[in-house]
Amino acid sequence: MSNLKELLGYMEYAKMFIYISIGTIILTSIIYFLMKDFKLAKYIPGIILIGIGLISFFTLDTNIVISKSPERIMLIFIGLGCGLIGILSGWIIDIFNKSDKTKKKGKRVKEQEEM
């Protein structure tokens, strides 16, 4: 029974990771639709979260037995994981929303080669 309670205590971090990941994806989408001209803006939430994860990693004490260290380690994992999810969601948005010029240009080149 005590093992189950301990497991439920750790699920708090998993819920936090899922909520922050969903928030990062939504924020990336909103930034993309607000700043379509500035293509790199959609990567900003992911870069910020990766920065938070890296700063937490480099400031982590070498003694992991301290009571605050598990929270710091989870901050590293959440920062790096959600940052990676943010960058990948920006990349996926960019792939699905390529401009029509590049799609048409590729078709025109193929048609001219066939002639």
N, C-alpha and C positions, 0 to 999 in steps of 0.2 A: 504494500500500500504506500509506503514511503517513497518507493521508486516512482510510482505514478505521480505523486505530488511533485517530486523533483522534476519529472519530465514536463509536467504542465507549467512549471515555473520557467523552463527554458523556452517554451512556446511563445512567450511574450516577445522575445527577440525575433522570432520568425514572423509573427504578426507585424511587428514594426518594420521588418525588412520588406514584406509584401506591400504594406501601405506606402512606404517611401518609394518603392519601385513603381507602383501605379501612379503616384503623384509625379514622379520624374517623367514618366511617359506622357502624362497629360500636360505637364508644363512644357515639355519638348514640342508637343503638337501645337500648343497655343503660341509658343514663340515662333514656330515655323509659319503659322498662318498670319501672325502679325507682322513678321519681317521677312517676306518672301524674297525681297531684293538682296538682303544680306544673308547669303547662304550659310555662313559659318555660325550664325546666331543660335541655330538649333542645337549645337553641340555644347553651348555654355553650361547648362545645368549638369551635364555629365562631367565636364571638366572641373567644375567647382566641387562636385562630390568626390571625384578622384583626388583632388587636392586636399580635401578634408581627411580622406583616408590615409594619404601619404604623410600628411603632417602628424596625424595621430600615431602612425607607425614609427616615425622617426623620433617622436617625443615619448614613446613608451619606455617605461623603466625596465631595466634588465631583471629586476626581481618581480616575477609574476605572482608571487604569493600574496602580495599586498591586496587588500580587499577591493580596491577600485580597479584593479587590472582587468577583470573580466568585462567590465563595462567599456573600458578602453579598447580591448580586443574586439568587442562587438562593434564599436564605432569604426574600427579599421575595416572589418568585413562589410558593414553596411555602406560605408563610404566608397570603398573600392567596387563592391558588387553593384550597388545602385548607380554609381558613376558609369560603369561599363554598360549597364542596361540603358542609361540615358544616351550614351554615345551610339550604341547599336540601334536604338529606336530612331535617333536622328538619321542614321545611315539608311535604315529601312524606309523612312519617310522620303528621303532623297531618291532612293531607287524607284519607288512607286510613283513619284511625282516629277519624273524627268520632263523637261520642257518638250513641247511638240517639235521644236526646231531640230533637236538632235535625233528624234525618231524619224522625222521626214527626211532629214539629210541622209541618214543611212539608207533609206529606201530609194532615194533619188540616185545615190551612187551606184547601188546595185542595178537599177534600171538602165543607167547609162552604160554600165559595163556589158550588159546583155546586148545592147544595140551595137 
